[in-house]
Amino acid sequence: MNFSFSEVEEALAVTYDIDESKRLAFRARLQHLQKLKFPAGLNTGRGRAATYTVGHIYLLAVALELLQLGLSPDRAKRVIEEDLHSVAMAGSMVARSGAPESRRFTAPMFLYCDPAALRELTKIYQDEDWASQTFFYGGMGAVTESFKEWFIEGVQRMAFFSVSALVFDLARCMLPKTKSMAVFYEGLAEWADPFIHNVNYPLDRHDQPYWYTIEMKIGDT
């Protein structure tokens, strides 16, 4: 199922409770992402309007969540595209659990990262994006255990958002077109599948400079 830009804009505006007087500014944010060729794979051409799939809508929403955490559009695009596996895994696990009857989640799924908005001003590893290096997914148990370990060991910050709540809101706002929330969930699971099973980069983040820097700080104490 495909959607027009106006349908996607409307659904995202409702999802994020955008004030009507601010809709032009919100549209400009979406169009800026479009100019960055994000999300990739939109069916565009000369004189042809972009058509969006459920996967495209989900990616845009994840990008908006990262903007909410303080990332610039360029960084949000890079973070997502450098680890589509994490984005797809989180979306798939939510989608395959099925649409809940209400906005309550017994096993919520999260995406998280260290936004590190001042990264370019620091002394070391200025070419490395710490948001990319820490970007990952997890359920409540895994995230709770990881955060406990990391903050005890010296991690200074980590920001996260609920993919479960995000997908639920998107599916509910797309109801005028899909007629059923299950259609959105099924479309998300279908989109995610190839990104889950075709990975050509390491999934272990702990060999990257972010974690090495934390280890160095621990060694200084």
Rosetta blueprint (number, residue, H / E / L):
1 M L
2 N L
3 F E
4 S E
5 F H
6 S H
7 E H
8 V H
9 E H
10 E H
11 A H
12 L H
13 A H
14 V H
15 T H
16 Y L
17 D L
18 I L
19 D L
20 E H
21 S H
22 K H
23 R H
24 L H
25 A H
26 F H
27 R H
28 A H
29 R H
30 L H
31 Q H
32 H H
33 L H
34 Q H
35 K H
36 L L
37 K L
38 F L
39 P L
40 A L
41 G L
42 L L
43 N L
44 T L
45 G E
46 R L
47 G L
48 R E
49 A L
50 A L
51 T E
52 Y E
53 T L
54 V H
55 G H
56 H H
57 I H
58 Y H
59 L H
60 L H
61 A H
62 V H
63 A H
64 L H
65 E H
66 L H
67 L H
68 Q H
69 L L
70 G L
71 L L
72 S L
73 P H
74 D H
75 R H
76 A H
77 K H
78 R H
79 V H
80 I H
81 E H
82 E H
83 D L
84 L H
85 H H
86 S H
87 V H
88 A H
89 M H
90 A H
91 G H
92 S H
93 M H
94 V H
95 A H
96 R H
97 S L
98 G L
99 A L
100 P L
101 E L
102 S L
103 R L
104 R L
105 F L
106 T L
107 A L
108 P L
109 M E
110 F E
111 L E
112 Y E
113 C E
114 D L
115 P L
116 A L
117 A L
118 L L
119 R H
120 E H
121 L H
122 T L
123 K L
124 I L
125 Y L
126 Q L
127 D L
128 E L
129 D L
130 W H
131 A H
132 S H
133 Q H
134 T H
135 F L
136 F E
137 Y E
138 G E
139 G E
140 M H
141 G H
142 A H
143 V H
144 T H
145 E H
146 S H
147 F H
148 K H
149 E H
150 W H
151 F H
152 I H
153 E L
154 G L
155 V L
156 Q L
157 R L
158 M L
159 A E
160 F E
161 F E
162 S E
163 V H
164 S H
165 A H
166 L H
167 V H
168 F H
169 D H
170 L H
171 A H
172 R H
173 C H
174 M L
175 L H
176 P H
177 K H
178 T H
179 K L
180 S L
181 M H
182 A H
183 V H
184 F H
185 Y H
186 E H
187 G H
188 L H
189 A H
190 E H
191 W H
192 A H
193 D H
194 P H
195 F H
196 I H
197 H H
198 N L
199 V L
200 N L
201 Y L
202 P L
203 L L
204 D L
205 R L
206 H L
207 D L
208 Q L
209 P H
210 Y H
211 W H
212 Y H
213 T H
214 I H
215 E H
216 M H
217 K H
218 I H
219 G H
220 D H
221 T L
